Amino acid sequence: MKKLALTHIKANKKYKIVDVAADANLKSKLMSMGVYPGKEIIKLSHIGLKGPVVIKAGRSMLALGHSMAAKIVVEA
């Protein structure tokens, strides 16, 4: 299966997080929001070239900054 950054995938599809390539602080912050390896998410939208990425993780809808979303690696 192909692994891509969250910023490079299509919207309205289900993906599984395989890695969060970030420092410990960002990993901790994302985990507290329910974004961690093994979790299934749905990318809802991506606003502009460097705008926020909106995802649904469980029951939560989150808007992640572009640089934060680029560090989340997913597979279809």
Helices and strands as residue ranges (DSSP letters): E 3-5, G 6-8, E 14-20, H 24-32, E 40-46, E 53-57, E 60-64, H 66-69, E 72-75
